[in-house]
Structure formats: C-alpha cells, structure tokens
Amino acid sequence: MITLLLQHGADVNARNRNGIQSLHLASSAQKVRALVQGGADPDARDHWGVTPIGSHAALGYFDVDEIIRQLFDAGADINLTDYSGVTPLIAASTWNNMAAIRQLVELGTKFDVVDNWGRSILFCTAYYGTFAQIQYFRSVKMDGLDPDNRNESRYISLGVYTRRLVDELEIVQSRPTQAEALAFCSLILEIRRRS
C-alpha cells in the first residue's frame, strides 16, 4: 500500500498538526523500509523533538529491533534527544521495551546522556525498570555513568529506587521484589567500581 501511495505522489515527509510523520508511526519493519526507500527522513522530529527511533523505542511494536536497525542503517542518529533531553534509550527503558533496549545498546547508544531534569538511564531504570532490564544493564557493563548524579530534585538514582519501595506507585510501575532491589543495588555498586 505504501509503495502504491508513493507511486502516486504521496509525500513521505508530510506531517500532522503535531509534526508527526508516517515514519514515527509505521507499525512494521516492512512499512519503515518502504518509507525510507521512498525518501522519508530517518531523523525527522515532531513538535516535541521526538525522532522515529525515539517514537518506536517507546511504542515497542513486535519487530521494534528490526525497525530501529533499519532506521539506523538509513542514517538515523540513535542518540538524538527530544527537546526534553530524552534519548531513545531512556524512552525504551521507561516503557520496559527490552527489544529496543537491546538493539540500541548493540548499535552503540550512549549511556551517559542526562535529560533536562538531570535524569540518566539509571533514573529511568530505578523508576520503571524490571528485573530483566536491570540484569541486562549489568551484563553490558554500562560505562561512563555517574551513579551519584543528582536529578533536579537532588535525588540520586538509588534514592529514587528506594522511594519506589515505599511511595505510592504510578500505573506503569510495580513494587520491586527483593531480587530486583538487590540487582539494582549491585548495578550501582558495579558502576561505582568501574568509574
């Protein structure tokens, strides 16, 4: 269908009123491929600065790893932040999108980026991360991070994690298990030892 539309003059870089393009919402690797081949900009930004990779990292379609790979191969920058400083890795971590996290790490994403509120990937992992996410980050040895970096509220990531143990949770959060809490503490200690 996309190929047919392109053959009849469809603009692959057309935007809706929020600046979102087809590439931000393409629901399969096949559609992404057709749009990129048709000239879609792999680093197009919507009105919030979100790129297609950032959008897919959050949306998490079933073949998101292949979608991210195709966008990367088409020249997309996997470290471009939105206007709030959020990277695709932070977006994927927030939504526990493990396929996107793995692909971004494999492609060489930076771990040391801090958003406009002073949050690194460690803060998102502390706030939303699952045991699988924490263990994965331990296995890839996240270098360049400051485990004692403070966000705008003056918390460090371990403090944010501790609050998750006792505070009222958001809908997208779950109370950490003992295994998750130990794994997160181990992640912080391992990063401290390497820095």
N, C-alpha and C positions, 0 to 999 in steps of 0.2 A: 504494500500500500504506500509506504513512504517513497519508494522508488517511482511509483506511478505519479504521485504528487509532485516529486521533483522534476520528472519529465514534462510536467505541465506548468512549470514555472513557480512552484511553491518556494517561498523564502525560508530557508532553514534557520536563519538567524532572526526571524520575526519574534517579537516579544509580546507578552500580555501586559496588562496595566501595572503589574508588579515587576516587570523586567525579566520574567521567567521565559526561557526559550524551550523548545522541544527537547533539546539535549539534557536539560535539567530533569525532565520527567520521563524520558524514554525508558520503558519498562523491561527491556531485554537487551542483551548484547547485540543481537541482530539489528534492532532498531538503532542503537547507538552507532553501529558500523555504517549503516545506510546514511545516517545523518552526517557523520564525519566525512564519509566519501562524497557527500553532497555539498561539503564546504562549511559545515557548522563549526563555529569557534569553540574548541575544547576548553578554553579558559573564560568563556562568556560569564559575566557577572549579572546577577539580578539586582534589584534595588537595595538589597541588604549586603551585597558583595559576595553572595554565595556562588561558587562555581559549580559546574556539573559534577565534578568529583565530590565536592562538599555535600551537594544535594544527595547523591547516590550513597555516600557514606552514612548519611542519616536515614535515608529511606530503606535501604537494605533489601533491594529486590533479590530474588533467589540466585541470580547469577552476577551479583554485585562485584565479585572479584574479577570476572571477565570484563564487565563494564568498565571498571577502574583501569584495568590493564589496557583496554582499547583506547580510552581517553589519554592515558599516559603515553602510549605509543603514537598517538596523534599530536603529541606535543604539550599536553596539559601539565601544569605545574602542580605536583601533589602537595606542595607546602603553601600554596596561596591561601591567605586567611580571608575571612569575610571582613566586613567593616567593624566587627566587634573583636577581631583578632582570633577568631576561632578557626583552627585548621581542620581539614578533613579528618585527621586522626582524632582530634578532640570530639568532633561530631560523631564519628563511629563509636568512640568509647562511651559517649553519653547515651547512645541508643543500644549499647552492647552488641554491636554489629561485628561479630568476630571475623566473618569472611572479609569484610572491608578492612578491619584492623590488620589482619594477616597480609593482605595484598599491599596495603600501604607500607607496612614495615618491610616487606620483601622488595618493594620498589625504592626503598631508601628514605622514607619520610623522616623528618627531623623530630626528635623528642623534646628538644629544649625550648620550643616556642611557648610564650606566655601570652594569654589573651589580654584584652583591655582591662579586665578585672584582676589581673595578676595570677590567673589560674593556668597551670600547666596540665599536661596529660595526667599527672599524678592526682590532681584535684578531681578530675572527672572520674578517674578510677576509684578514688576514695568515696566519691558521692554516689556513683551509679554502678561501679564495677562488680562483676560476678567472680566467683572462684576461678572459672576458666580464663577470664580476662586477666586476672591477677597472675595466675600461673604462667600464662603465655608471656606476659611482660617480664616475668622473672626469667623465663627461658631465653629471651632475646637480649638480655643484658642492656637495658636502656641507659646509654651513656649520655653525658652532657647535662643531666638534670640536677637541679639543686633541690634535694629532698626537704630542705628547710626554707625554701622560698615562701614568702608570705603573700596571700592574696590581699585584695583591698580591705577586707575585714580583719586583717592581721593574723589570720589563721595559717598554719602550715597544713600540708595535706594529711598528716597523721591526726591533727586536731579535727579536721573535717570528718575523717573516718570515725573518730571517737564520738563525734556528735551524731553520726548515723546510728550508732549503737543505742543512743538514749533519746534522741529527739523524735518528734512526730515526723513521719516519713511522707514524701510526695508519692503520688500514684505510681510513678515509674521506678520507685525504689523498693528495696526489700531489706529487711533486717539482716545484717550479716550473721553467718554462722560462726562458730568458734574457729573452724578450719579457715574460713575466709579472713577472719581477723588476724589469725596467725600468719597466713600467707601475705597479707598486706604489710604487716609489721616486718616480715622477712624481706619483702621487696624494698622497703625503705632502708633497712639495715644494709642490704647488698649494695644499693646505690651509694650510700654513705661510704662504704668501704672502698668502692671504686673511684670515688671523687677526691 
